[in-house]
Amino acid sequence: MNRYLISSMALIAVLLGTATSSVAGGGSFTRGCAARDMQVVLMLEQQDSDNDIAAHNEALSTLFDARMVCFSGRVLDALELYDNIARRITSVPLS
């Protein structure tokens, strides 16, 4: 995955979190989503995705789902999705 694309996604997540917190009054919870999103994106970036492209794509799909759930105001559900992604990433053996 192109590092520029992943960095751009992280920036979008931060901007989305900032916009949501100012519009919806989400405050620190929405910023929490943005912070967790960035952590997961960095974890995905560090992972060697050449070995298991399907798992990497599934993680990205779940990442986008988590963003939409957070954006809809269901922050705790979104954080659970982020945690599930992080668990899957860390359980994949490094080559």
Short mmCIF file of the C-alpha atoms (twelve columns), coordinates in Angstrom:
data_MODEL
# 
_entry.id   MODEL 
# 
loop_
_atom_site.group_PDB 
_atom_site.id 
_atom_site.type_symbol 
_atom_site.label_atom_id 
_atom_site.label_alt_id 
_atom_site.label_comp_id 
_atom_site.label_asym_id 
_atom_site.label_seq_id 
_atom_site.Cartn_x 
_atom_site.Cartn_y 
_atom_site.Cartn_z 
_atom_site.pdbx_PDB_model_num 
ATOM 1  C CA . MET A 1  0.000   0.000   0.000  1 
ATOM 2  C CA . ASN A 2  1.327   3.361   -0.918 1 
ATOM 3  C CA . ARG A 3  2.543   5.266   2.164  1 
ATOM 4  C CA . TYR A 4  1.158   8.501   0.717  1 
ATOM 5  C CA . LEU A 5  -2.319  6.970   0.501  1 
ATOM 6  C CA . ILE A 6  -2.185  5.699   4.074  1 
ATOM 7  C CA . SER A 7  -0.912  9.047   5.357  1 
ATOM 8  C CA . SER A 8  -3.701  10.796  3.468  1 
ATOM 9  C CA . MET A 9  -6.285  8.504   5.054  1 
ATOM 10 C CA . ALA A 10 -4.905  9.303   8.497  1 
ATOM 11 C CA . LEU A 11 -5.119  13.022  7.794  1 
ATOM 12 C CA . ILE A 12 -8.710  12.636  6.613  1 
ATOM 13 C CA . ALA A 13 -9.550  10.781  9.806  1 
ATOM 14 C CA . VAL A 14 -8.123  13.580  11.924 1 
ATOM 15 C CA . LEU A 15 -10.006 16.214  9.953  1 
ATOM 16 C CA . LEU A 16 -13.192 14.161  10.143 1 
ATOM 17 C CA . GLY A 17 -12.758 13.844  13.891 1 
ATOM 18 C CA . THR A 18 -12.191 17.553  14.286 1 
ATOM 19 C CA . ALA A 19 -15.204 18.462  12.156 1 
ATOM 20 C CA . THR A 20 -17.420 15.972  13.962 1 
ATOM 21 C CA . SER A 21 -16.378 17.184  17.392 1 
ATOM 22 C CA . SER A 22 -17.107 20.792  16.510 1 
ATOM 23 C CA . VAL A 23 -20.436 20.035  14.813 1 
ATOM 24 C CA . ALA A 24 -21.846 17.240  16.943 1 
ATOM 25 C CA . GLY A 25 -20.355 18.288  20.253 1 
ATOM 26 C CA . GLY A 26 -18.550 14.952  20.464 1 
ATOM 27 C CA . GLY A 27 -15.609 16.555  22.207 1 
ATOM 28 C CA . SER A 28 -12.912 14.227  23.435 1 
ATOM 29 C CA . PHE A 29 -14.785 11.097  22.404 1 
ATOM 30 C CA . THR A 30 -14.630 12.028  18.739 1 
ATOM 31 C CA . ARG A 31 -11.014 13.034  19.102 1 
ATOM 32 C CA . GLY A 32 -10.549 9.607   20.677 1 
ATOM 33 C CA . CYS A 33 -11.817 8.025   17.461 1 
ATOM 34 C CA . ALA A 34 -9.419  10.103  15.400 1 
ATOM 35 C CA . ALA A 35 -6.487  9.229   17.656 1 
ATOM 36 C CA . ARG A 36 -7.316  5.522   17.583 1 
ATOM 37 C CA . ASP A 37 -7.759  5.680   13.819 1 
ATOM 38 C CA . MET A 38 -4.279  7.106   13.413 1 
ATOM 39 C CA . GLN A 39 -2.823  4.395   15.652 1 
ATOM 40 C CA . VAL A 40 -4.468  1.644   13.616 1 
ATOM 41 C CA . VAL A 41 -3.409  3.223   10.311 1 
ATOM 42 C CA . LEU A 42 0.196   3.350   11.532 1 
ATOM 43 C CA . MET A 43 -0.040  -0.288  12.621 1 
ATOM 44 C CA . LEU A 44 -1.330  -1.235  9.170  1 
ATOM 45 C CA . GLU A 45 1.457   0.747   7.547  1 
ATOM 46 C CA . GLN A 46 4.090   -1.087  9.574  1 
ATOM 47 C CA . GLN A 47 2.578   -4.490  8.838  1 
ATOM 48 C CA . ASP A 48 3.967   -6.409  5.900  1 
ATOM 49 C CA . SER A 49 0.861   -6.611  3.711  1 
ATOM 50 C CA . ASP A 50 2.551   -8.516  0.886  1 
ATOM 51 C CA . ASN A 51 1.979   -11.838 2.635  1 
ATOM 52 C CA . ASP A 52 -1.755  -11.552 3.247  1 
ATOM 53 C CA . ILE A 53 -3.425  -9.030  0.995  1 
ATOM 54 C CA . ALA A 54 -6.936  -10.305 1.786  1 
ATOM 55 C CA . ALA A 55 -6.456  -9.741  5.532  1 
ATOM 56 C CA . HIS A 56 -5.003  -6.290  4.871  1 
ATOM 57 C CA . ASN A 57 -7.976  -5.355  2.678  1 
ATOM 58 C CA . GLU A 58 -10.396 -6.666  5.307  1 
ATOM 59 C CA . ALA A 59 -8.695  -4.527  7.945  1 
ATOM 60 C CA . LEU A 60 -8.978  -1.460  5.697  1 
ATOM 61 C CA . SER A 61 -12.660 -2.180  5.082  1 
ATOM 62 C CA . THR A 62 -13.295 -2.468  8.819  1 
ATOM 63 C CA . LEU A 63 -11.313 0.738   9.345  1 
ATOM 64 C CA . PHE A 64 -13.646 2.625   7.023  1 
ATOM 65 C CA . ASP A 65 -16.657 1.058   8.783  1 
ATOM 66 C CA . ALA A 66 -15.295 2.266   12.122 1 
ATOM 67 C CA . ARG A 67 -14.925 5.777   10.727 1 
ATOM 68 C CA . MET A 68 -18.542 5.808   9.579  1 
ATOM 69 C CA . VAL A 69 -19.773 4.434   12.911 1 
ATOM 70 C CA . CYS A 70 -17.831 7.128   14.766 1 
ATOM 71 C CA . PHE A 71 -19.102 9.801   12.411 1 
ATOM 72 C CA . SER A 72 -22.679 8.678   13.127 1 
ATOM 73 C CA . GLY A 73 -22.059 9.321   16.832 1 
ATOM 74 C CA . ARG A 74 -21.671 5.718   18.031 1 
ATOM 75 C CA . VAL A 75 -18.198 6.300   19.424 1 
ATOM 76 C CA . LEU A 76 -17.968 3.285   21.740 1 
ATOM 77 C CA . ASP A 77 -18.976 0.954   18.909 1 
ATOM 78 C CA . ALA A 78 -16.359 2.559   16.674 1 
ATOM 79 C CA . LEU A 79 -13.650 2.180   19.311 1 
ATOM 80 C CA . GLU A 80 -14.548 -1.508  19.605 1 
ATOM 81 C CA . LEU A 81 -14.093 -1.886  15.835 1 
ATOM 82 C CA . TYR A 82 -10.703 -0.168  16.056 1 
ATOM 83 C CA . ASP A 83 -9.697  -2.503  18.888 1 
ATOM 84 C CA . ASN A 84 -10.726 -5.546  16.834 1 
ATOM 85 C CA . ILE A 85 -8.570  -4.359  13.936 1 
ATOM 86 C CA . ALA A 86 -5.610  -3.800  16.261 1 
ATOM 87 C CA . ARG A 87 -6.012  -7.290  17.743 1 
ATOM 88 C CA . ARG A 88 -6.048  -8.841  14.267 1 
ATOM 89 C CA . ILE A 89 -2.962  -6.892  13.228 1 
ATOM 90 C CA . THR A 90 -0.976  -7.861  16.308 1 
ATOM 91 C CA . SER A 91 -2.018  -11.524 16.054 1 
ATOM 92 C CA . VAL A 92 -0.600  -11.817 12.517 1 
ATOM 93 C CA . PRO A 93 2.894   -13.303 12.751 1 
ATOM 94 C CA . LEU A 94 5.629   -11.100 11.348 1 
ATOM 95 C CA . SER A 95 7.739   -12.616 8.589  1 
# 
